[in-house]
């Protein structure tokens, strides 16, 4: 495997939140505790979302695999964002029990009757997939979906959005908050093409959907969403599907219908483990899959900020997954070309060969893939910290147009075993930059793709007022 050649583009300021977490020898590197961006337009959008959160909701949707499905890191991130910026509502809830899988740490999901299911990692099946990445369907004469919360859920001044297949094949159902049937007063219900919306009582400990399907009828459930009526605060939706890879986003048939109801401002595509774990290489089609996923989401909401992430260090069958740094750089390069945000969790969490240390200290499981509850809590904290550190840097440097941090160098990765890791740490330094001489047939777009940067970044670096360039012109590459 070729060495990964990198240049750290600038010297980071001190991490203002590093004292909040005790990482106890995990090799967590606070130099990477930031959300990277590559254009002044994205910087402005990110800053405005947090500045306006007192008068406009800030909505996160966090897609991912098994690291996200149980909601452990996303629960910590949700609590910290809502504690600082206000509580916009609980967000999406799904019945994982009916889908024959493990539930959220925040509630128990049970069911009765016979339910079929589809999950995004399986590709397309007979049941369409919705915004949650899983769907369940029943034809039973009587059936139920139940959600029992581990602590009382405060829902005063909130609306419940129920996503189901609202057509002429749909069976009858009722919707219960504890002992209250929310559908008993038809004047309070608004039916839509995606399902319905109804006001919530003050609080709830159990939600139930009770279904009756006469012959020829069925009921398909895509999820439910609870959010505050007031247009302020943070909503953090957690939509993980165990075993899912990046391509799973492309199978969400109902996304175009349901995502506008969620109306996200920031969407995490937190994948990678299932893209590289078993082959320890980058599939030639992976870049296209990521590009299509970004395009799908932005076609629904063009101004959304997409966050691409790297994996954490992994090992499988006793060997380090050395494709981790390559995957990290691929996601970074795609983020630059598509004006996305990028979160380098790989180097922030320690980098190549460090998952064993996490396991030894009780932050990761011994499978070399998953974290423990303590480890996922730390990841959730770092999500929050990375946004806060980035905002602090933006506010301290009003003219900052990009925040670009590339990863560490790892040598001789083909020969590495889990006990013989050689990690080459880098001292942050300023880049000397590149100069490119424009040739016949060049455009700013082609040059930007060649160097994995945005057109806007090249224009700003060279004080260009338009995209017009001339042969022989020398351009500074940021």
NUZANU-842895 format. One record per residue (C-alpha): x negated, y negated, z negated. Coordinates in steps of 0.001 Angstrom, whole numbers, padded with zeros to 6 digits, always signed. Each point is the difference from the previous one (the first is absolute). Layout:
NUZANU-842895
XYZ/...
END
This chain:
NUZANU-842895
+000000+000000+000000/-001329-003431+000894/-000898-002385-002762/+002537-002724-000606/-001724-003328+000640/+001555-002964-001739/-000655-003563-000960/+001653-001594-003027/+001287-003266+001341/-000127-002207-003038/-000867-000128-003690/+003049+000597-002144/+000923-002198-002922/+000286+001541-003442/+003069+002196-000407/+002395-002010-002200/+001990+003076-001039/-002765+002539-000505/+000228-000258-003776/+003612+001232+000023/-000876+003633+000650/-002513+002262-001722/-001249+002407+002640/-002308+001967-002332/-002782+000941+002396/+002169+000752+003045/-002267-001998+002344/+002931-002286+000841/-001500-002840+002031/+001740-003322-000629/-001695-001510+003072/+002794+001689+001976/+002880-000984-002302/+001601-002179+002714/+002541+000147+002789/-001867-000893+003173/+001423-002180+002777/-001390-001108+003346/+001770-003165+001112/+001153-003319-001488/+003575+000841+001022/+000039+003121-002145/-001663-001852-002893/+002728-002635+000156/+002809+002572+000106/-001425+001933-002948/-000424-003140-002078/+003498-001260+000819/+001652+003286-001013/-001374-000286-003517/+000462-003773-000203/+003690+000275+000950/+000861+003046-002122/+002002-002152-002442/+002420-000937+002786/-000406+002862+002502/-000286+003702-000730/-003362+001629+000635/+000672+003533+001243/-002613+002774+000174/+000560+003369+001686/-002710+002530-000826/-000206+003017+002323/-002416+002842-000707/-000426+003706-000691/-000001+001990-003233/-002003-002723-001756/+003089-002235+000299/+002999+002373-000128/+000160+000284-003800/-000187-003823-000269/-002748-000063-002627/-002357-002655+001488/+002873-001909+001579/+001872-000125-003323/-003012-001666-001633/-000359-002438+002905/+003749-000738-000088/-000014-000682-003738/-003008-002319+000210/+001300-001969+002986/+003461-000325-001528/-001383-000962-003403/-001872-002914+001569/+002249-001028+002895/+003466+001117-001094/+002147+003113+000389/+001812+000141+003351/+001478+003444-000637/-000740+003724-000290/-000258+000654+003732/+000373+003283+001878/+001043+003249-001694/+000181+003447+001603/+001268+003408-001107/-003162+002099+000187/+001668+002971-001686/+002337+000552+002954/-003077-000211+002261/-001651+002810-001982/-002919-002069-001263/-001256-001832-003086/+001715-003175-001145/-001057-003468-001089/-001480-000407-003463/+002754-002550-000666/+003039+002224+000449/+001086+003606+000359/+001845+000875+003195/+002332+003023-000036/+002738+001289+002295/+002797+002498+000438/+001243+001625+003182/-002086+001021+002999/-002239-002663+001493/-002233+000115+003055/-002920-002403+000169/-002544-001592+002291/-003366-001537-000900/-002134-002254+002138/-003077+002256-000078/+002039+002696+001785/+000640-002135+003065/+003502-000298+001413/+002696+002461-001094/+003772+000191+000391/+000463-002494-002854/-001075-003539+000850/-002602-001619-002252/+000668-003261-001798/-001984-002753-001642/-001044+002214-002952/-001735+002557+002243/+002349+002778-001165/+003668+000737+000667/+002466+002570-001388/+003272+001274+001445/+002854+002168-001293/+003044+001691+001495/+001113+001399-003375/+003635-000364-001012/-001255-001642-003195/-003510-001219-000723/-001812-002573-002124/-003179-002065-000069/-000979-001140-003504/-002651-002453-001216/-000765-000054-003740/-002265-002882-001028/-002558+000496-002748/+000802-003453-001362/+003153-002043+000506/-000110-001870+003288/+001103-003626-000343/+002192-000824+003010/+001900-003129-001016/+000483-002385+002951/-001235+002707+002371/+001246+001619+003184/-000218+003658+000934/-000634+000836+003653/+000915+003586+000901/-001604+001318+003193/+002006+002846+001526/+001259+001121+003419/+003112-002145+000284/+001895+001516+002940/+003115+002076+000708/-001721+003235-001050/-000654-001230-003532/+001679+001751-002943/+001616-001717-002962/-002074-001205-002949/+000082-002065-003175/-002826-001944-001638/-000368-000056-003774/-001966-002119-002475/+000268+002151-003121/+003821+000229-000389/+000854-002905+002341/+001071+000745+003583/-001464-002889+002008/+002283+000775+002938/+003269-000232-001941/+000461-003660+000955/-000061-000159+003791/-000097-003814-000058/-003527+000166-001452/-001400+002261+002737/-001577-001142+003241/-000315+002787+002582/-002688-000297+002681/-001527+002093+002763/-002718+001219-002400/+002369+000799-002912/+001353-002354-002608/-000869-002643-002584/+001773-000402-003338/-000582-002054-003208/-001538+001803-002991/+001128+000023-003643/-002306-001368-002694/-002145+003127-000452/-000167+003690+000820/-001619+003184-001275/+001405+002365+002642/+001116-000479+003604/+002058+002695+001727/+001239+000425+003552/+002870+002515+000066/+000723+001403+003462/+002902+001930+001524/-000444+001362+003518/+003066+001528+001697/-000627+002376+002900/-001970-001702+002774/-001217-002830-002233/-003373-000649-001639/-001799-002633-002067/-003537-001220+000797/-001813-001973-002703/-002985-002222+000874/-000516-001748-003344/+001349-002819-002120/-001416-003402-000861/+000701-002192-003021/-001020-003648+000088/+000863-003195-001828/+002518-002376+001573/-002276-002983-000683/-002486-000710+002775/-003165+000070-002091/-002488+002354-001602/-001800+003113+001240/+001492+003239+001315/-002491+002842+000399/+001385+002960+001967/-001901+003279-000321/+000539+002353+002956/-002560+002780-000243/+000395+003415+001624/-002347+002786-001071/-002148+001401+002865/+000846-002955+002255/-002559-001433+002408/+000038-003325+001832/+002004+001423+002907/+002923+000615-002382/+001063-003648+000396/+000763+000721+003662/+002646+002581-000983/+002168-002372-002058/+002980-000095+002380/+002127-002319-002139/-002770-002492-000777/+001223-002541+002553/+003437+000065-001647/-000970+000148-003670/-003273-001935-000346/+001642-003378+000812/+002251+000551-003044/-003094+000482-002157/-001556-003031+001779/-003635+000611-001033/-002692-002661-000127/-002901+002411-000598/-000129+003634+001175/-002733+002371-001217/-001057+002835+002306/-001864+001898-002713/-000927+003208+001826/-003154+001822+001029/-000345+002993-002311/+002104+002242+002242/-001598-001484+003121/-003578+001067-000837/+000046+002504-002886/+000211+003309+001853/-002139-000808+003036/-002470-002479-001544/+000091-002034+003200/+001963-002748+001710/+002527+001256+002518/-000527-001722+003383/+003663-001018+000014/+000007-001509-003492/-000669-003583+001094/+002979+000172+002366/+002220+001408-002775/-000920-002832-002340/+000540-002563+002745/+003443+001444+000765/+000950-000039-003688/-000966-003676-000294/+001871-000814+003222/+003118+001841-001213/+000093-001957-003259/-000777-003373+001587/+002594+000547+002727/+002583+000115-002790/-001410-002994-001901/-002710-001809+001998/-001216-002189-002870/-000522+002863-002471/-003487+000452-001471/-001209+003587+000440/-002650+001270-002436/-002244+002770+001298/-001933+001932-002628/-002886+002428-000241/+000136+003273-001930/-001802+000707-003236/-002977+002359-000002/+001154+003576+000604/-001466+003473-000080/+001501+003205+001283/-001231+003550-000553/-003092-001298-001784/-001081-002460+002696/+000195-003759+000174/+002330-001316+002674/-002610-002080+001764/+002560-001402+002439/+001153-002327-002804/-002317-002909+000912/+000784+000464+003699/+003731-000166-000745/-000608-003103-002113/-001744-001760+002876/+002672+001081+002478/+002767-001510-002131/-002023-003179-000462/-000577-000347+003743/+003687+000562+000789/+000981-002557-002629/-002258-002587+001652/+001412+000523+003492/+003629+000003-001197/-000217-002846-002522/+000797+002333-002894/-001211-000049-003573/-002512+002642-001122/-000551+001524-003446/-003306+001859-000410/+001017+002415-002743/-002797+002354+001114/-002883-002200-001162/+001988-001681-002786/+000545+003398-001616/-003711+000837+000227/-000588+001378+003485/-001532+003207+001268/-000413+002829-002501/+001667-001719-002960/+003225+002017-000251/-001833+002579-002137/-000856-002715-002515/+003654-001028-000042/+000939+003629-000732/-002632+000385-002724/+001312-003120-001739/+003647+001042+000250/+001053-002378+002784/+000283+002611+002788/+001171+003562+000276/-002479+002752+000715/+001419+000607+003488/-002127-002916+001250/+003054-001652+001536/+002514-001229-002558/-000417-002260-003009/+001337+000473-003505/+002592-002331-001489/-002845-002059-001478/-001663-000202+003407/+003188-001042+001777/+000608-002647-002657/-003429-001395+000829/+000786-000025+003720/+003234-001911-000643/-001904-002530-002092/-002561-000461+002778/+002747-000661+002548/+001259-002847-002174/-003498-001269-000783/-001041+000021+003649/+002893-002263+000982/-000627-002277-002974/-003729-000254+000725/+000688-000821+003633/+002512-002694-000930/-002473-001461-002495/-002666-000122+002697/+002384-001659+002472/+001041-002605-002554/-003620-000687-000944/-001033-000370+003662/+002841-001729+001915/-001939+000108+003290/-000643+003757-000208/+001243+001496+003271/-001097+003635-000390/-000905+002342-002815/-002221+002657+001551/-001778+002636-002074/-001416+003062+001681/-000971+003180-001777/-003110+001662-001313/-002550+002032+001955/-000038+003772-000552/-002958+001955+001460/-000287+003661+001028/+003618+000749-000730/+000002+003241+002013/-002323+001636-002494/+001716-001195-003176/+001544+002380-002515/+002077-001010-002969/-002971+000144-002371/-002564-001658+002263/+001422-003350+000932/-002310-002682+001305/+001696-003383-000030/-001821-003039+001324/+001348-003085-001759/-000270-003337+001755/-000730-003396-001438/+002599-002457+001327/-001509-002490+002398/+001073-002457+002646/+000264+001223+003549/-002283-001472+002617/+002861+000506+002500/-000106+000886+003701/-000153-002080+003163/+001825+001310+003069/-000555-001338+003520/+003198-000034+002056/-000126+002138+003159/+002182+000204+003093/+003353+001576-000830/-000208-000762-003735/+002958-001312-001983/+000157-000943-003652/+002261+002981-000569/-002533+002446+001497/-002843-001530-002008/+002077+000133-003206/+000751+003692+000550/-003665+000746+000740/-001102-001436-003350/+003104+000984-001987/+000949-003564-000879/+003033-002148+000781/+000277-002534+002820/+000913-002611-002601/-003215+000679-001919/-002155-000483+003131/+001860-003202+000895/-000503-001431-003470/-003666+001013-000161/-000671-001803+003285/+002425-002919-000433/+001940+001079+003099/+003294-001745+000675/+001192+002626+002505/-000855+003486+001229/-001765-001344+003115/-003673+001061+000198/-002616-000266+002748/-002728+002302+001309/-003292-000621-001796/+001682-001560-003042/-001524+001141-003304/+002493+000965-002694/-000665+000534-003676/+001562+003272-001151/+001314-000257-003585/
END
